[in-house]
Amino acid sequence: MIWYNKPAIWSEDRDQVYLRAESDTDFWRTTHYGFIRDNGHVYYREQAGDFVASVKITGQYKNQYDQAGLMIRIDERNWIKTGIEYVDEQQHVSAVVTREFSDWSVCPQSHNPTSVYLKLIRQGDSVRIDYSFDDFTYQLLRMAYFPPEVTVQIGLMAAAPDGDGFDVTFEQFSLLAIS
């Protein structure tokens, strides 16, 4: 796997990746806030074709917009990030789809789950995002257009836009090609 904006503190052991998301990091393009940020952390593989990516995420979210999850990326103008985002002292299952401009979808989780399981399924010109809190029952969060037949970067993402950083552990990251 390859780092995009490698954090200063991170480790990998078997099927677990730990990192400390650094402060003032984010992925966002223009919409509503008027700024562009492309300096969050992504630990990725390149992948062509259709696939299923999945992971378990456990974060110590504490500051506004702390976030961790999966990212699929072509370049700084075309990407999707999904996972937990901490907003107004509450975790939200979140997705940001960016095709030149970012949009944001959230699903508040008042129980602030210890961990979340994500599945990102790329098929043809779409990406489907499913989430679970028990790795058994999954719910659809979002289906979005994503350019087909382009090799992408797919992997683990974390950012801490407003706080002083936070710790996150990713477990059981899997990437399987599908036909």
Helices and strands as residue ranges (DSSP letters): E 2-4, E 10-13, E 16-21, E 27-29, E 36-38, E 41-47, E 51-59, E 67-75, E 78-87, E 90-99, E 102-109, E 116-123, E 126-132, E 139-145, E 152-159, E 166-177
